[in-house]
Amino acid sequence: MRRLWPWLFGLVVAVELTGVALDAPALQWAAKPLLAPLLLVLLLGVRRRWDLVATGLVFATAGDVALLLPGTTAFLVGMGCFLGTQLTFLTAFLRYRRAPLAVFAGYLALWAAANALLWGQLGDLRLPVLGYSLALCLMAAAAAGVSGRAAAGGALFLGSDLLIGLGAAGVELPGRGLLVMVTYIAALYLITTAWARLTPPSDPRAERRPGRRSAAAGPGWTDGR
């Protein structure tokens, strides 16, 4: 499965991005609900234990399905599911290592500025977006305490959802839908692989040698911090 996984994931990503580019719902329904589950398979195959990041990927799967449906209710349900993703990721990252306070301050400043700019255009979505975006920014900041790869994933997740927020506020950009998915897929991939590269906490020998390769990770998986 490990050898087939990159090809399968690449195929699903290609189908999803083609569906978005061509505005083909059938292709999106065929591919988008598989993105997070495939990453979950990768994560569990490496770490061999269920944790909060795995739970976050389950929430992401539910959110992806909800956002394939039309209407404000489906949008809010999807936002609620992704709130679960942000909170579980945030908790996992904070338990692992705390990022510098300056990183949190920077993301909170960005959160305040973005909500101030979009406040007048969001209408009834103001409060849900305010709460969700706060959790998102905190998650992105906390990811910086895990590794550079996780930090990049957190920043891309924020960028992807900011593009969604612009759409909800009525601001349309050329190719926005495709850019949302590219940044979202990259964000989930970077966060998942960053977490998979960490030494499994259940391995006391690896904990004493944090720079060594995890035996559970197999060839090609190094700590990377």
GUBALUM-940127 format. One record per residue: residue in three letters; x, y, z negated of N, C-alpha, C, O in turn. Coordinates in steps of 0.1 Angstrom, whole numbers, padded with zeros to 4 digits. Last residue first. Example, Ala and Ser with C-alpha at 12.3 -4.5 7.8 and 13.67 -1.06 7.14 Angstrom:
<pts>
  resn   n.px   n.py   n.pz  ca.px  ca.py  ca.pz   c.px   c.py   c.pz   o.px   o.py   o.pz
   SER   0128  -0022  -0071   0137  -0011  -0071   0129   0000  -0079   0134   0011  -0080
   ALA   0132  -0057  -0078   0123  -0045  -0078   0132  -0033  -0078   0142  -0033  -0085
</pts>
This chain:
<pts>
  resn   n.px   n.py   n.pz  ca.px  ca.py  ca.pz   c.px   c.py   c.pz   o.px   o.py   o.pz
   ARG   0129   0178  -0117   0128   0191  -0125   0142   0198  -0125   0143   0209  -0131
   GLY   0130   0153  -0105   0128   0165  -0097   0127   0178  -0104   0124   0188  -0098
   ASP   0128   0125  -0110   0122   0135  -0119   0120   0148  -0112   0109   0154  -0114
   THR   0120   0107  -0080   0129   0111  -0090   0122   0122  -0099   0111   0127  -0095
   TRP   0112   0082  -0059   0105   0091  -0069   0116   0094  -0079   0120   0086  -0087
   GLY   0127   0066  -0042   0123   0078  -0037   0116   0087  -0047   0114   0099  -0044
   PRO   0115   0035  -0054   0124   0042  -0046   0118   0055  -0042   0107   0056  -0037
   GLY   0096   0037  -0086   0100   0030  -0074   0110   0039  -0066   0113   0050  -0070
   ALA   0084   0043  -0109   0081   0052  -0098   0086   0045  -0085   0080   0048  -0074
   ALA   0090   0027  -0130   0077   0025  -0124   0075   0033  -0111   0066   0030  -0103
   ALA   0115   0036  -0137   0114   0023  -0131   0101   0021  -0124   0100   0014  -0114
   SER   0124   0069  -0129   0115   0060  -0136   0114   0047  -0129   0113   0046  -0117
   ARG   0158   0081  -0130   0146   0077  -0122   0137   0068  -0130   0142   0059  -0137
   ARG   0169   0105  -0155   0170   0093  -0147   0157   0090  -0139   0146   0095  -0142
   GLY   0166   0126  -0171   0171   0129  -0158   0171   0117  -0149   0173   0118  -0137
   PRO   0159   0117  -0197   0149   0123  -0188   0153   0126  -0174   0145   0129  -0166
   ARG   0164   0093  -0215   0172   0097  -0204   0163   0104  -0193   0160   0099  -0183
   ARG   0145   0089  -0233   0158   0092  -0239   0167   0096  -0227   0178   0102  -0230
   GLU   0124   0082  -0217   0123   0095  -0224   0137   0099  -0230   0140   0110  -0231
   ALA   0131   0058  -0207   0132   0069  -0198   0131   0082  -0206   0137   0092  -0201
   ARG   0125   0043  -0230   0139   0043  -0225   0141   0055  -0216   0151   0061  -0216
   PRO   0098   0046  -0234   0107   0052  -0243   0121   0052  -0238   0128   0062  -0242
   ASP   0072   0051  -0214   0085   0045  -0212   0095   0051  -0222   0102   0061  -0218
   SER   0050   0067  -0216   0049   0054  -0222   0062   0046  -0221   0064   0035  -0227
   PRO   0053   0089  -0200   0056   0090  -0214   0056   0077  -0222   0061   0076  -0233
   PRO   0070   0086  -0169   0058   0082  -0177   0061   0082  -0192   0071   0076  -0196
   THR   0086   0114  -0157   0088   0102  -0164   0076   0098  -0172   0071   0106  -0180
   LEU   0071   0129  -0128   0075   0129  -0142   0077   0115  -0148   0070   0106  -0144
   ARG   0061   0124  -0103   0075   0124  -0105   0080   0124  -0119   0091   0121  -0122
   ALA   0033   0129  -0106   0038   0115  -0105   0053   0114  -0106   0058   0103  -0111
   TRP   0033   0157  -0107   0030   0149  -0119   0034   0135  -0118   0039   0129  -0128
   ALA   0040   0161  -0080   0048   0167  -0091   0046   0159  -0104   0055   0156  -0111
   THR   0019   0149  -0067   0033   0143  -0066   0042   0149  -0076   0051   0142  -0081
   THR  -0002   0166  -0075  -0002   0152  -0078   0012   0146  -0077   0015   0138  -0086
   ILE   0006   0192  -0066   0004   0189  -0080   0004   0175  -0084   0010   0171  -0094
   LEU   0009   0187  -0038   0020   0191  -0046   0018   0189  -0061   0027   0184  -0068
   TYR  -0018   0179  -0032  -0007   0171  -0029   0005   0174  -0038   0012   0165  -0044
   LEU  -0033   0202  -0039  -0035   0189  -0046  -0024   0180  -0044  -0020   0172  -0053
   ALA  -0021   0221  -0021  -0021   0223  -0035  -0023   0210  -0043  -0015   0206  -0052
   ALA  -0026   0210   0004  -0012   0212   0000  -0011   0213  -0015  -0002   0208  -0021
   ILE  -0054   0213   0004  -0048   0200   0005  -0033   0200   0000  -0029   0191  -0007
   TYR  -0056   0241   0002  -0062   0232  -0009  -0055   0219  -0008  -0051   0213  -0019
   THR  -0044   0251   0025  -0038   0254   0012  -0043   0245   0001  -0036   0242  -0008
   VAL  -0061   0239   0044  -0047   0236   0044  -0041   0239   0031  -0033   0231   0026
   MET  -0086   0250   0037  -0084   0235   0035  -0069   0232   0036  -0065   0223   0028
   VAL  -0083   0277   0041  -0087   0272   0028  -0084   0258   0027  -0078   0254   0016
   LEU  -0077   0277   0068  -0066   0281   0059  -0070   0276   0045  -0061   0272   0037
   LEU  -0102   0270   0079  -0090   0261   0081  -0079   0264   0071  -0073   0255   0066
   GLY  -0117   0293   0071  -0120   0279   0067  -0109   0269   0068  -0107   0261   0059
   ARG  -0104   0314   0084  -0104   0313   0069  -0107   0299   0065  -0100   0294   0056
   GLY  -0100   0323   0110  -0095   0310   0106  -0095   0307   0091  -0087   0299   0086
   PRO  -0102   0357   0102  -0100   0347   0112  -0094   0334   0107  -0083   0334   0101
   LEU  -0123   0363   0073  -0110   0364   0080  -0109   0354   0091  -0115   0343   0090
   GLU  -0149   0381   0058  -0145   0370   0067  -0132   0373   0073  -0130   0384   0078
   VAL  -0165   0387   0029  -0153   0391   0036  -0148   0379   0045  -0144   0369   0040
   GLY  -0185   0380   0012  -0189   0385   0025  -0177   0390   0034  -0179   0396   0044
   ALA  -0179   0367  -0011  -0181   0382  -0012  -0185   0388   0002  -0186   0400   0003
   ALA  -0174   0342  -0002  -0186   0344  -0010  -0189   0359  -0012  -0201   0362  -0014
   GLY  -0149   0348   0010  -0161   0344   0018  -0174   0346   0011  -0183   0350   0016
   LEU  -0134   0353  -0012  -0136   0364  -0002  -0148   0360   0006  -0155   0369   0010
   GLY  -0135   0328  -0025  -0141   0339  -0031  -0143   0351  -0021  -0153   0358  -0022
   ILE  -0119   0314  -0006  -0133   0310  -0008  -0141   0322  -0014  -0152   0325  -0011
   LEU  -0095   0327  -0011  -0101   0328   0002  -0116   0324   0002  -0124   0330   0009
   LEU  -0091   0318  -0037  -0093   0332  -0035  -0099   0335  -0021  -0107   0344  -0019
   ASP  -0087   0291  -0033  -0099   0295  -0039  -0102   0310  -0038  -0113   0315  -0038
   SER  -0061   0293  -0022  -0072   0286  -0015  -0086   0291  -0020  -0095   0295  -0013
   GLY  -0046   0305  -0042  -0048   0311  -0029  -0059   0306  -0021  -0067   0313  -0015
   LEU  -0048   0285  -0062  -0053   0299  -0065  -0056   0306  -0051  -0066   0312  -0050
   PHE  -0034   0265  -0049  -0048   0263  -0054  -0055   0276  -0056  -0066   0278  -0052
   LEU  -0009   0277  -0047  -0017   0274  -0035  -0031   0272  -0038  -0040   0276  -0031
   ALA  -0001   0278  -0074  -0003   0290  -0067  -0011   0288  -0054  -0019   0297  -0050
   GLY   0000   0250  -0079  -0010   0259  -0087  -0012   0272  -0079  -0023   0276  -0079
   GLY   0021   0242  -0062   0007   0237  -0061  -0003   0245  -0067  -0014   0248  -0062
   ALA   0042   0256  -0073   0038   0259  -0059   0024   0254  -0057   0016   0261  -0050
   ALA   0043   0243  -0098   0040   0257  -0097   0036   0262  -0083   0026   0270  -0082
   ALA   0050   0217  -0090   0037   0219  -0096   0033   0234  -0096   0022   0238  -0093
   ARG   0076   0223  -0081   0066   0218  -0072   0052   0220  -0077   0043   0224  -0070
   GLY   0089   0232  -0104   0087   0241  -0093   0077   0237  -0083   0069   0244  -0078
   SER   0070   0220  -0133   0081   0219  -0123   0079   0230  -0112   0068   0235  -0111
   VAL   0056   0229  -0157   0058   0215  -0153   0070   0213  -0144   0080   0206  -0148
   GLY   0051   0256  -0159   0059   0249  -0170   0062   0235  -0167   0070   0229  -0174
   ALA   0035   0262  -0138   0049   0267  -0137   0057   0261  -0148   0069   0260  -0147
   ALA   0010   0254  -0147   0017   0245  -0138   0032   0249  -0136   0040   0241  -0133
   ALA   0001   0276  -0161   0005   0264  -0168   0013   0255  -0160   0023   0248  -0164
   ALA  -0008   0292  -0139   0003   0296  -0148   0009   0285  -0155   0021   0283  -0156
   ALA  -0029   0276  -0129  -0017   0279  -0121  -0005   0284  -0129   0006   0280  -0126
   MET  -0046   0276  -0152  -0040   0264  -0147  -0028   0266  -0138  -0017   0260  -0140
   LEU  -0052   0303  -0153  -0045   0297  -0164  -0039   0284  -0160  -0027   0281  -0164
   CYS  -0066   0306  -0129  -0054   0313  -0131  -0045   0307  -0142  -0033   0307  -0142
   LEU  -0088   0289  -0134  -0079   0286  -0123  -0066   0293  -0125  -0055   0287  -0123
   ALA  -0101   0301  -0155  -0095   0288  -0157  -0085   0284  -0146  -0075   0278  -0149
   LEU  -0108   0325  -0141  -0099   0326  -0153  -0093   0312  -0156  -0081   0311  -0158
   SER  -0125   0316  -0122  -0112   0321  -0118  -0102   0323  -0129  -0090   0322  -0128
   TYR  -0147   0308  -0137  -0140   0298  -0130  -0126   0303  -0126  -0116   0296  -0128
   GLY  -0156   0333  -0148  -0152   0322  -0156  -0143   0312  -0149  -0133   0308  -0155
   LEU  -0161   0347  -0124  -0152   0353  -0134  -0147   0342  -0143  -0135   0341  -0146
   VAL  -0179   0331  -0111  -0166   0333  -0105  -0156   0339  -0115  -0145   0335  -0115
   PRO  -0202   0334  -0128  -0195   0321  -0126  -0181   0322  -0120  -0172   0315  -0124
   LEU  -0205   0363  -0127  -0201   0356  -0139  -0195   0342  -0137  -0185   0339  -0143
   ARG  -0211   0367  -0098  -0201   0374  -0106  -0196   0366  -0118  -0184   0364  -0119
   LEU  -0231   0357  -0083  -0220   0348  -0085  -0209   0355  -0094  -0199   0348  -0097
   ASP  -0250   0377  -0078  -0253   0367  -0089  -0241   0358  -0092  -0241   0351  -0102
   GLY  -0225   0397  -0064  -0239   0396  -0068  -0240   0386  -0079  -0234   0388  -0090
   LEU  -0200   0402  -0052  -0203   0389  -0055  -0218   0386  -0060  -0222   0375  -0060
   GLN  -0192   0428  -0047  -0198   0421  -0035  -0202   0407  -0039  -0208   0400  -0031
   GLY  -0182   0440  -0070  -0194   0446  -0063  -0200   0438  -0052  -0212   0440  -0049
   TRP  -0159   0424  -0075  -0171   0424  -0084  -0183   0429  -0077  -0194   0424  -0079
   LEU  -0135   0423  -0061  -0147   0416  -0056  -0160   0417  -0063  -0170   0413  -0059
   LEU  -0118   0438  -0077  -0120   0442  -0063  -0132   0435  -0057  -0139   0441  -0048
   ALA  -0119   0426  -0102  -0123   0440  -0100  -0126   0443  -0086  -0136   0451  -0083
   ASN  -0109   0401  -0095  -0123   0402  -0099  -0128   0416  -0098  -0139   0419  -0095
   ALA  -0082   0408  -0089  -0090   0402  -0079  -0105   0403  -0083  -0113   0406  -0074
   ALA  -0073   0419  -0114  -0074   0427  -0102  -0083   0421  -0092  -0091   0429  -0085
   ALA  -0075   0397  -0132  -0083   0410  -0134  -0084   0418  -0122  -0095   0423  -0119
   TRP  -0057   0379  -0119  -0072   0376  -0122  -0080   0388  -0123  -0091   0389  -0117
   LEU  -0033   0393  -0121  -0039   0390  -0108  -0054   0387  -0109  -0062   0391  -0101
   ALA  -0031   0392  -0149  -0032   0405  -0142  -0038   0404  -0128  -0046   0412  -0124
   LEU  -0028   0365  -0153  -0040   0372  -0158  -0042   0386  -0152  -0053   0390  -0150
   TYR  -0003   0361  -0140  -0015   0355  -0134  -0028   0361  -0140  -0038   0363  -0133
   GLY   0013   0376  -0158   0012   0379  -0144   0000   0373  -0137  -0007   0380  -0129
   ALA   0010   0362  -0182   0006   0376  -0181   0004   0380  -0166  -0005   0388  -0163
   PHE   0020   0337  -0176   0006   0338  -0179   0001   0353  -0178  -0010   0355  -0173
   VAL   0047   0345  -0173   0040   0339  -0161   0025   0340  -0164   0017   0343  -0154
   ALA   0054   0354  -0198   0053   0364  -0187   0046   0358  -0175   0040   0366  -0167
   LEU   0054   0331  -0213   0043   0340  -0215   0042   0350  -0203   0031   0355  -0200
   PRO   0065   0302  -0195   0068   0315  -0202   0055   0323  -0203   0047   0323  -0194
   ALA   0046   0271  -0201   0053   0281  -0192   0056   0294  -0200   0049   0296  -0210
   ARG   0051   0243  -0221   0045   0256  -0220   0053   0265  -0210   0065   0265  -0211
   ARG   0045   0209  -0212   0055   0219  -0215   0048   0233  -0213   0040   0234  -0204
   TYR   0024   0190  -0217   0037   0186  -0213   0047   0196  -0216   0057   0193  -0223
   ARG   0001   0203  -0225   0006   0193  -0234   0021   0189  -0230   0029   0184  -0238
   LEU  -0003   0220  -0203   0001   0226  -0216   0007   0216  -0226   0016   0219  -0234
   PHE  -0010   0201  -0184   0002   0208  -0182   0007   0214  -0196   0019   0215  -0199
   ALA  -0034   0191  -0194  -0023   0182  -0192  -0010   0190  -0191   0000   0185  -0197
   THR  -0050   0214  -0195  -0047   0207  -0207  -0035   0198  -0206  -0026   0197  -0214
   LEU  -0051   0220  -0167  -0045   0229  -0176  -0041   0222  -0189  -0030   0225  -0194
   PHE  -0064   0197  -0156  -0050   0200  -0152  -0044   0209  -0163  -0033   0207  -0167
   THR  -0089   0201  -0169  -0081   0189  -0172  -0067   0191  -0168  -0058   0187  -0175
   LEU  -0096   0227  -0159  -0095   0225  -0173  -0087   0212  -0177  -0079   0212  -0186
   GLN  -0098   0222  -0131  -0088   0232  -0136  -0086   0230  -0151  -0074   0231  -0156
   THR  -0118   0202  -0129  -0104   0200  -0124  -0094   0209  -0131  -0083   0205  -0136
   GLY  -0140   0216  -0140  -0134   0204  -0147  -0120   0201  -0142  -0112   0197  -0151
   LEU  -0142   0234  -0119  -0139   0239  -0132  -0133   0228  -0141  -0124   0229  -0149
   PHE  -0150   0217  -0100  -0137   0222  -0099  -0132   0229  -0112  -0120   0230  -0115
   CYS  -0177   0214  -0108  -0168   0203  -0107  -0153   0207  -0107  -0145   0201  -0114
   GLY  -0186   0241  -0106  -0186   0234  -0119  -0177   0222  -0119  -0169   0220  -0129
   MET  -0184   0244  -0078  -0176   0252  -0087  -0175   0246  -0101  -0164   0246  -0107
   GLY  -0204   0226  -0071  -0190   0224  -0067  -0180   0232  -0075  -0170   0227  -0079
   VAL  -0226   0239  -0081  -0222   0226  -0086  -0208   0223  -0083  -0200   0217  -0091
   LEU  -0225   0262  -0066  -0223   0263  -0080  -0220   0250  -0086  -0211   0249  -0095
   PHE  -0230   0251  -0040  -0218   0259  -0043  -0215   0260  -0058  -0203   0258  -0062
   ALA  -0255   0241  -0044  -0244   0232  -0041  -0231   0239  -0044  -0221   0232  -0049
   THR  -0269   0265  -0047  -0269   0255  -0058  -0257   0245  -0056  -0250   0242  -0066
   THR  -0266   0278  -0022  -0259   0284  -0034  -0259   0273  -0046  -0249   0273  -0053
   GLY  -0260   0257   0007  -0268   0264  -0003  -0260   0268  -0015  -0249   0263  -0018
   PRO  -0250   0224   0019  -0253   0239   0021  -0260   0244   0009  -0266   0237   0001
   LEU  -0222   0203   0010  -0237   0205   0011  -0239   0220   0012  -0232   0228   0007
   LEU  -0196   0202   0005  -0200   0198   0019  -0215   0201   0021  -0220   0202   0033
   LEU  -0194   0207  -0021  -0192   0218  -0012  -0194   0215   0002  -0194   0223   0011
   ALA  -0198   0181  -0032  -0208   0191  -0034  -0206   0203  -0024  -0216   0208  -0019
   VAL  -0174   0168  -0024  -0187   0164  -0019  -0197   0174  -0020  -0205   0177  -0011
   ASP  -0155   0183  -0039  -0154   0183  -0025  -0167   0178  -0018  -0172   0184  -0008
   GLY  -0164   0177  -0065  -0165   0191  -0060  -0164   0191  -0045  -0171   0199  -0039
   ALA  -0157   0150  -0067  -0171   0154  -0068  -0173   0168  -0063  -0183   0171  -0056
   THR  -0129   0153  -0064  -0137   0145  -0055  -0152   0149  -0055  -0158   0151  -0044
   ALA  -0123   0168  -0087  -0121   0173  -0074  -0128   0166  -0063  -0134   0172  -0054
   PHE  -0128   0149  -0107  -0137   0161  -0106  -0135   0168  -0093  -0145   0172  -0087
   VAL  -0107   0132  -0101  -0121   0127  -0100  -0131   0139  -0099  -0140   0139  -0091
   LEU  -0086   0148  -0107  -0088   0144  -0093  -0102   0138  -0091  -0107   0139  -0080
   GLY  -0088   0150  -0134  -0090   0162  -0126  -0092   0158  -0112  -0100   0165  -0105
   THR  -0081   0124  -0142  -0095   0128  -0144  -0098   0141  -0135  -0109   0142  -0130
   ALA  -0054   0125  -0135  -0063   0116  -0128  -0077   0120  -0130  -0085   0119  -0120
   VAL  -0047   0144  -0155  -0046   0147  -0141  -0054   0138  -0132  -0060   0142  -0122
   LEU  -0051   0129  -0178  -0060   0140  -0175  -0058   0145  -0161  -0068   0150  -0155
   ASP  -0047   0094  -0169  -0044   0106  -0177  -0053   0117  -0173  -0062   0115  -0164
   TRP  -0040   0059  -0168  -0050   0070  -0166  -0047   0082  -0175  -0044   0080  -0187
   ARG  -0011   0045  -0154  -0019   0048  -0166  -0029   0059  -0162  -0026   0068  -0153
   ARG   0009   0043  -0134   0002   0031  -0140  -0005   0034  -0153  -0005   0025  -0162
   ARG   0024   0061  -0119   0024   0062  -0134   0017   0050  -0141   0020   0048  -0153
   VAL   0020   0050  -0092   0033   0054  -0098   0033   0054  -0113   0042   0048  -0119
   GLY  -0006   0044  -0089   0003   0035  -0085   0017   0038  -0090   0025   0028  -0093
   LEU  -0019   0068  -0097  -0020   0056  -0106  -0010   0045  -0102  -0005   0038  -0110
   LEU  -0011   0084  -0075  -0008   0088  -0089  -0008   0075  -0098   0001   0073  -0106
   LEU  -0023   0071  -0053  -0009   0074  -0054  -0004   0076  -0068   0006   0070  -0073
   VAL  -0050   0073  -0060  -0044   0060  -0058  -0028   0061  -0059  -0022   0053  -0066
   LEU  -0053   0100  -0060  -0055   0093  -0073  -0048   0079  -0072  -0042   0075  -0081
   LEU  -0051   0105  -0033  -0040   0111  -0042  -0041   0104  -0056  -0031   0102  -0062
   LEU  -0074   0093  -0025  -0061   0088  -0020  -0050   0093  -0029  -0040   0085  -0032
   PRO  -0093   0110  -0038  -0092   0096  -0042  -0079   0090  -0037  -0073   0082  -0044
   ALA  -0089   0135  -0024  -0085   0133  -0038  -0084   0119  -0043  -0075   0115  -0050
   LEU  -0098   0126   0002  -0086   0133   0000  -0081   0131  -0015  -0070   0125  -0017
   LEU  -0123   0116   0008  -0112   0106   0006  -0099   0113   0001  -0090   0106  -0003
   PRO  -0142   0136   0014  -0143   0129   0001  -0132   0119  -0002  -0132   0113  -0013
   LYS  -0132   0144   0040  -0129   0152   0028  -0131   0144   0015  -0123   0146   0006
   ALA  -0139   0124   0061  -0125   0126   0056  -0124   0133   0042  -0117   0128   0033
   ALA  -0166   0124   0068  -0158   0111   0069  -0144   0112   0061  -0139   0102   0056
   TRP  -0174   0150   0066  -0180   0140   0057  -0171   0127   0057  -0171   0120   0046
   GLN  -0159   0160   0087  -0156   0164   0074  -0162   0155   0063  -0155   0152   0053
   LEU  -0171   0147   0109  -0157   0145   0106  -0153   0149   0092  -0145   0142   0085
   ALA  -0197   0159   0107  -0195   0144   0106  -0180   0140   0103  -0178   0132   0095
   PRO  -0193   0186   0111  -0196   0181   0098  -0194   0166   0096  -0190   0161   0086
   ALA  -0172   0204   0128  -0178   0191   0130  -0181   0185   0116  -0172   0179   0110
   ASP  -0156   0227   0135  -0169   0228   0128  -0178   0216   0130  -0189   0217   0134
   LEU  -0131   0224   0143  -0142   0222   0154  -0156   0224   0148  -0166   0223   0155
   ALA  -0117   0227   0120  -0114   0236   0131  -0125   0235   0142  -0128   0245   0148
   VAL  -0128   0207   0103  -0130   0221   0100  -0128   0230   0112  -0135   0240   0114
   GLY  -0121   0184   0118  -0135   0187   0115  -0137   0201   0111  -0147   0207   0116
   THR  -0093   0187   0116  -0100   0187   0129  -0114   0191   0127  -0120   0199   0135
   LEU  -0090   0183   0089  -0086   0196   0095  -0092   0198   0109  -0096   0209   0113
   GLU  -0098   0156   0086  -0105   0167   0079  -0102   0181   0086  -0111   0189   0088
   VAL  -0080   0143   0103  -0095   0142   0106  -0102   0154   0099  -0110   0160   0105
   ALA  -0056   0148   0089  -0058   0153   0103  -0073   0153   0107  -0077   0162   0114
   VAL  -0061   0136   0064  -0059   0151   0065  -0061   0156   0079  -0068   0166   0081
   VAL  -0063   0109   0073  -0074   0116   0066  -0073   0131   0067  -0083   0138   0070
   LEU  -0036   0106   0082  -0048   0104   0091  -0060   0111   0086  -0067   0118   0093
   GLY  -0021   0110   0059  -0019   0119   0070  -0031   0118   0080  -0035   0128   0085
   PHE  -0030   0088   0044  -0033   0101   0039  -0032   0111   0051  -0040   0120   0052
   LEU  -0020   0067   0060  -0035   0068   0057  -0038   0082   0053  -0048   0088   0058
   TRP   0007   0072   0059   0000   0072   0072  -0015   0074   0070  -0021   0081   0077
   PRO   0013   0070   0032   0015   0083   0039   0008   0084   0052   0003   0094   0056
   TRP   0004   0042   0026  -0002   0054   0020   0000   0067   0028  -0009   0074   0031
   LEU   0019   0021   0035   0008   0025   0043   0002   0039   0039  -0004   0046   0047
   ARG   0037   0017   0014   0042   0021   0027   0031   0026   0036   0034   0034   0045
   ARG   0020   0012  -0007   0029   0024  -0008   0034   0027   0006   0035   0039   0009
   MET   0008  -0012   0000   0000   0000   0000   0009   0013   0000   0005   0023   0006
</pts>
